[in-house]
Amino acid sequence: MAGEAGGTALGRAADKLFSLSGLFAVRKPKGPTSAAVLNLLKERLLAEAGVQTKGNKRNQVLKIGHGGTLDSAATGVLVVGIGKGTKMLGTMLAGSKKYTAIGMLGKATDTLDATGKVTEEKPYDQVTKGDLENVLQKFTGDIMQVPPLYSALKKDGERLSTLMKRGEAVEAKPARPVRVYSLSLQQFQPPLFTLDVECGGGFYVRSLVNDIGKELSTCASVQELTRTKQGPFTLEEHALHEDKWTIDEIAQSLEHCRALLLGEPARKKLKTEHPGESAVVCEDK
């Protein structure tokens, strides 16, 4: 009887899991890729529901995806779509995002962040807080930006970052239009500086920091990067920590986020939405 009751409970959990639909947010930790975080989340949910991924007789598909890659070294809001919510992820890619970035003057790397090999070192003593604040004005509004070589953008179906790691020659993608809604200096303690950025889809904070360094006649790279908001989802209020990655917690979050999405103002899209980027959707039978 206990076995039967357990089976019934698992059946109910599986039914609830496969009925989940909408958008919610998780907190991505530093280290794993966004795809790895998504896979871990999916594994946790399927295990809690007692669903075998191999030879699954229920023949049901758990559709789950994320709405925009965060660098492995970055932390923060990762918007997740489940069920029919996966069809809404494209709007998350195009929508606004907020980041807090800590940059370091005087050091450039091949990845434009702290994970890469140092490619250049330059003096930065001449740079003042005023210089940095003045330069930020040049990177606000509609600007042109060259994406990093180490990125999720693709060439012939393969990520540029994968090609780079294999040692293959990769040409930089051409500069493309991106939008910066706001950009402010929060702290300046040379060589470190902290920026708050609100931007549209297709924007790379690593490229921004690299370009700021060049504009100041030195060089710069990202030391830490946190996505604090994506669309209406904020890190403090909506992003579920790993211990909350359960069917019930996600069901509650989906309810809460439904109301959020209804109140989200539509951002005007740039005419050139970037075809090299897409929401990642996984299906498991």
VOMAR-301844 format. One line per field, with one value per residue (C-alpha): residue number from 0; residue in one letter; x, y, z. Coordinates in Angstrom, 3 decimals. Layout:
N
nr <- [NUM ...]
rest <- [A ...]
X <- [X ...]
Y <- [Y ...]
Z <- [Z ...]
// end
This chain:
285
nr <- [0 1 2 3 4 5 6 7 8 9 10 11 12 13 14 15 16 17 18 19 20 21 22 23 24 25 26 27 28 29 30 31 32 33 34 35 36 37 38 39 40 41 42 43 44 45 46 47 48 49 50 51 52 53 54 55 56 57 58 59 60 61 62 63 64 65 66 67 68 69 70 71 72 73 74 75 76 77 78 79 80 81 82 83 84 85 86 87 88 89 90 91 92 93 94 95 96 97 98 99 100 101 102 103 104 105 106 107 108 109 110 111 112 113 114 115 116 117 118 119 120 121 122 123 124 125 126 127 128 129 130 131 132 133 134 135 136 137 138 139 140 141 142 143 144 145 146 147 148 149 150 151 152 153 154 155 156 157 158 159 160 161 162 163 164 165 166 167 168 169 170 171 172 173 174 175 176 177 178 179 180 181 182 183 184 185 186 187 188 189 190 191 192 193 194 195 196 197 198 199 200 201 202 203 204 205 206 207 208 209 210 211 212 213 214 215 216 217 218 219 220 221 222 223 224 225 226 227 228 229 230 231 232 233 234 235 236 237 238 239 240 241 242 243 244 245 246 247 248 249 250 251 252 253 254 255 256 257 258 259 260 261 262 263 264 265 266 267 268 269 270 271 272 273 274 275 276 277 278 279 280 281 282 283 284]
rest <- [M A G E A G G T A L G R A A D K L F S L S G L F A V R K P K G P T S A A V L N L L K E R L L A E A G V Q T K G N K R N Q V L K I G H G G T L D S A A T G V L V V G I G K G T K M L G T M L A G S K K Y T A I G M L G K A T D T L D A T G K V T E E K P Y D Q V T K G D L E N V L Q K F T G D I M Q V P P L Y S A L K K D G E R L S T L M K R G E A V E A K P A R P V R V Y S L S L Q Q F Q P P L F T L D V E C G G G F Y V R S L V N D I G K E L S T C A S V Q E L T R T K Q G P F T L E E H A L H E D K W T I D E I A Q S L E H C R A L L L G E P A R K K L K T E H P G E S A V V C E D K]
X <- [0.000 2.876 4.379 1.041 0.647 4.210 3.468 0.299 2.188 4.876 2.164 0.633 4.053 4.680 1.239 1.913 5.372 4.053 1.225 3.625 3.626 5.015 8.133 10.099 13.660 16.515 19.740 22.665 25.790 29.312 31.009 28.568 27.257 23.644 22.906 24.415 22.240 19.183 20.112 20.613 17.224 15.565 17.231 16.130 12.501 12.324 13.938 11.484 8.581 10.055 10.176 12.722 14.339 15.264 12.480 9.837 6.517 4.556 6.005 5.741 8.067 9.323 9.855 12.184 14.482 16.255 15.850 19.418 22.875 24.826 28.612 29.978 31.832 28.715 25.995 22.443 19.003 18.418 14.863 13.453 10.451 8.594 5.812 4.155 6.358 9.217 7.413 7.699 11.481 12.155 10.676 13.126 16.074 14.914 13.852 15.840 18.432 20.330 23.872 26.395 29.940 33.306 35.979 39.750 41.845 45.287 44.731 43.158 42.404 41.415 37.962 37.542 37.026 38.997 38.782 41.015 44.728 46.234 46.945 47.962 48.934 49.007 49.435 46.192 47.452 46.412 42.722 40.536 36.977 35.937 37.569 35.651 32.324 32.813 33.607 30.410 28.326 29.745 28.362 24.807 21.875 21.939 25.548 27.510 29.261 31.584 30.670 33.448 35.116 34.426 30.629 27.480 27.189 27.527 29.433 28.269 26.169 29.003 29.558 32.459 33.708 33.878 35.846 38.222 38.871 39.782 42.355 40.577 40.938 37.788 37.074 35.405 31.730 30.950 29.811 26.060 23.519 22.758 20.897 22.032 19.193 21.399 25.034 26.468 29.667 28.951 32.471 36.018 38.947 41.727 42.338 38.770 35.554 31.912 29.243 25.467 24.177 20.662 20.680 18.627 19.064 22.348 24.493 27.803 29.058 32.501 32.743 31.595 34.330 36.950 35.855 35.883 39.502 40.515 38.667 40.687 43.982 44.575 42.842 40.257 38.521 35.537 36.374 32.835 29.482 26.001 22.701 20.431 17.307 15.882 12.532 10.432 12.449 14.854 17.638 16.485 12.756 12.237 15.337 15.022 18.122 19.144 17.459 14.128 14.320 11.292 7.970 5.957 8.295 8.326 4.519 4.257 6.823 4.952 1.769 3.625 5.401 2.209 1.020 4.469 4.453 1.026 2.421 5.632 5.817 6.865 10.300 10.716 12.779 15.754 15.099 18.078 17.338 20.396 19.912 23.025 21.275 18.404 16.601 17.715 14.944 15.459 13.023 13.358 11.285]
Y <- [0.000 2.348 1.664 2.398 5.667 6.653 5.877 7.979 10.898 10.656 10.505 13.694 15.384 14.417 15.691 18.989 19.278 18.712 21.195 24.043 26.804 30.326 32.300 32.470 33.373 31.510 32.806 31.612 30.973 31.815 28.955 26.837 27.819 28.936 25.661 23.637 25.514 24.754 21.053 20.856 22.502 20.071 17.047 18.209 18.617 15.291 13.494 15.095 13.959 10.453 10.643 8.393 10.233 6.962 4.662 7.067 5.283 8.467 9.710 13.254 16.066 18.596 21.757 24.157 26.900 30.120 33.605 34.752 33.385 34.687 34.198 31.300 33.748 35.889 35.555 36.779 36.578 33.797 33.847 30.364 29.358 26.119 24.529 27.133 29.732 28.669 30.500 33.746 33.613 35.630 38.725 38.267 38.304 41.554 43.198 45.353 43.998 45.565 44.659 45.632 45.213 45.611 46.537 46.652 49.303 48.520 44.894 43.377 39.673 37.565 36.859 40.494 39.188 37.660 34.099 34.849 35.170 38.635 40.077 43.615 45.730 49.523 52.277 53.736 56.228 59.169 58.187 60.253 59.685 62.654 61.121 57.903 59.686 61.777 58.701 56.945 59.547 58.274 54.808 55.865 55.752 53.964 52.956 50.518 47.625 44.831 41.579 39.631 36.727 34.548 34.632 32.606 34.043 31.440 30.890 28.027 26.667 26.636 29.076 31.487 30.597 26.880 27.689 29.942 27.249 24.822 27.316 28.073 31.504 33.520 36.908 39.519 40.014 43.441 46.226 46.197 48.584 48.158 50.321 51.583 53.079 54.168 53.890 55.214 55.006 53.679 53.404 54.332 52.816 52.477 50.118 48.973 50.718 49.678 50.380 50.034 49.390 49.097 47.907 46.247 42.862 41.780 44.005 42.761 44.357 42.817 44.749 47.925 47.705 46.875 49.885 52.175 51.163 52.035 55.357 56.232 55.426 52.374 48.978 47.316 44.000 42.779 41.311 40.554 40.673 40.362 40.567 42.303 42.474 40.996 42.306 42.594 39.939 41.242 39.372 40.338 39.678 36.990 34.849 31.454 30.197 26.594 25.326 26.597 24.649 22.500 21.915 23.733 26.728 27.121 26.802 29.656 31.723 31.237 32.587 35.595 36.276 36.085 39.320 40.868 40.152 41.732 44.987 44.952 47.897 46.962 48.268 49.526 46.979 47.937 47.169 44.837 42.158 39.997 36.654 35.147 34.930 32.724 31.453 27.974 25.398 21.810 18.950 15.670 12.638]
Z <- [0.000 0.858 -2.573 -4.233 -2.302 -3.254 -6.888 -6.775 -5.217 -7.898 -10.559 -9.174 -9.080 -12.707 -13.750 -11.986 -13.591 -17.108 -16.541 -15.631 -18.230 -18.360 -17.502 -14.257 -13.268 -11.589 -10.112 -12.238 -10.151 -11.315 -13.188 -15.190 -18.617 -18.951 -20.792 -17.919 -15.395 -17.516 -17.705 -13.937 -13.351 -15.754 -14.119 -10.651 -11.727 -13.566 -10.601 -8.148 -10.361 -10.605 -14.386 -16.074 -18.964 -20.683 -21.823 -20.557 -21.110 -20.473 -23.758 -22.471 -23.339 -20.777 -22.765 -21.031 -22.273 -21.293 -22.721 -23.260 -22.450 -19.467 -19.653 -17.584 -15.336 -14.845 -12.216 -11.970 -13.529 -16.055 -17.400 -17.962 -20.055 -19.338 -21.395 -23.608 -21.922 -24.211 -27.041 -25.080 -24.697 -27.861 -26.224 -23.336 -25.773 -27.353 -24.082 -21.677 -19.256 -16.363 -15.312 -12.686 -13.981 -12.285 -14.820 -14.446 -16.166 -17.568 -18.540 -21.683 -22.230 -25.252 -23.759 -22.550 -18.997 -16.108 -17.523 -20.523 -21.240 -20.789 -24.244 -23.316 -20.308 -20.323 -17.728 -16.377 -13.736 -15.940 -15.894 -13.542 -12.374 -14.521 -17.609 -17.088 -16.531 -19.684 -21.797 -20.655 -22.482 -25.793 -25.070 -24.198 -26.627 -30.001 -30.669 -32.855 -31.096 -32.242 -30.404 -28.624 -30.448 -27.409 -27.568 -28.189 -31.695 -34.427 -37.654 -39.894 -37.020 -34.443 -31.613 -32.113 -28.609 -29.579 -32.749 -30.779 -28.158 -30.963 -32.153 -35.433 -37.018 -36.404 -37.953 -35.798 -36.542 -38.012 -35.686 -35.182 -33.700 -29.996 -27.520 -24.109 -22.071 -19.167 -18.126 -14.862 -12.835 -9.331 -7.967 -9.014 -7.137 -9.735 -11.356 -10.577 -11.591 -11.202 -13.816 -13.854 -17.379 -18.795 -22.395 -25.116 -26.810 -28.391 -26.146 -24.682 -21.460 -22.105 -25.395 -23.636 -20.979 -23.630 -25.725 -22.662 -22.008 -25.591 -25.426 -22.296 -24.125 -21.957 -21.925 -19.704 -19.045 -17.018 -13.598 -12.403 -14.133 -12.602 -14.479 -11.989 -14.163 -17.351 -18.551 -15.368 -13.481 -10.816 -9.055 -5.573 -5.937 -8.558 -9.219 -7.499 -5.685 -6.325 -3.135 -4.519 -7.787 -6.940 -8.702 -6.004 -5.775 -9.561 -9.720 -7.177 -9.075 -12.366 -10.749 -9.357 -12.650 -14.725 -13.123 -13.639 -17.371 -17.821 -16.486 -18.548 -20.980 -24.515 -25.489 -29.035 -30.948 -33.059 -36.725 -36.845 -34.294 -34.205 -35.989 -34.399 -31.043 -30.069 -27.035 -26.039 -25.781 -24.627 -24.948 -23.087 -23.904]
// end
